[in-house]
Every structure is written in structure tokens, then in C-alpha cells.
Amino acid sequence: MRNGMFVPATRIKSSPDVKNDGKARFDTGKPTLTQQGIDVDKLIRDNHEFIENVRKGTR
């Protein structure tokens, strides 16, 4: 508006495509582990010690 009046409804805001968990999603074209038939829970259980070491930076 040219007269200098502040009108909140005219504010323009851009935002990425965000899902409910707050993470932006994009399609990589690669199948997920579940889609490949891998049991993710079992994988984590079997490799728990290795995963923790990687998180700590000792591996």
C-alpha cells in the first residue's frame, strides 16, 4: 500500500514443502530399506554396538 499503512494480511511468506515431523522431504528415487525388504528394527538390534560407536565418533 502506498499510504504506508501496515496491513498484516498482505505479508508474503515462502516456505519449503514440510511434512508433520518438520523435516523437508525430497524424492531421491531410491527405495527405502523397508521397501527393499530389510527389517530395520532387527538391523538396529544386530548392529547396536557399532551404531553407538559411530555416533560417538570412535569408529
N, C-alpha and C positions, 0 to 999 in steps of 0.2 A: 504494500500500500504506500502510496506516495506521501500521504499526510503524516507519516511517522507513527501512526497508531500501532501498538503491539497487538497482534491477533494470534493467540496460541494455535488456533486451528490451521493456520497456514504454514506451520513448521513442517519441513520436509525431512524425513529420516530414511536413510538407506540401511538395510541390514542383510546379512547373508542368509541363506536357506538353513535355518536352525531347527533341529528337532527338539523333543521334550527334554532330553538329557543335557541340552546346552552345547552339544558338540556339532559342529558343521559337518555335513555328510557330502561325500562325493563318490561317484561310481568309478572304481578302479578297473572294472572289467574282469577282475579275478574272483574266483569262487572263495567263499569263506571256508574256514576249517570244517564247520558243521556241514556245509554243502558238499565238501569233499569226503564226508563220511567219517570224520575224525571225532572221537569223543573228547571234547575239550576238558571236561572235569577230570577224566581219567589221565589225560596228558599232564595236567597240572599236578595231580596227586603223584604220578610216577616221577615227575621232574621237579618236585618242590624244592629240594635242596639246591639244585642247580639254579633255579629261578631266583631263589633268595640270594645266592652268591652273586648273580648278575646284577640284581638290584643294588647290592652293597658295593659293587664295583671290584670285587675280589677275583673276578674271572674275566 
